[in-house]
């Protein structure tokens, strides 16, 4: 399991928190969530191949995290459902 990513994003005069966590080698997925005032607003799941090397896994995690931030800033969180 690799460390999670956490970013606070200012959008529409509010602070949103984006969090991406590795669910471990048994599940082979990242879960990315957007929080506002402690409530989960959006969730996205990204799967990855079993046995992936650490560098590739980290790049995929950053891509998933960045995609959620970009969706938030573009007002497209509903597109992720």
ABEGO torsion letter per residue (X at the ends): XBBBBBBBBBBGGBBBBBBBBBAEAAAGBBBBBBBBGGBBABBBBBBBBBGBBAAAAAAAAAAAAAAAAAAAAAGAAAAAX
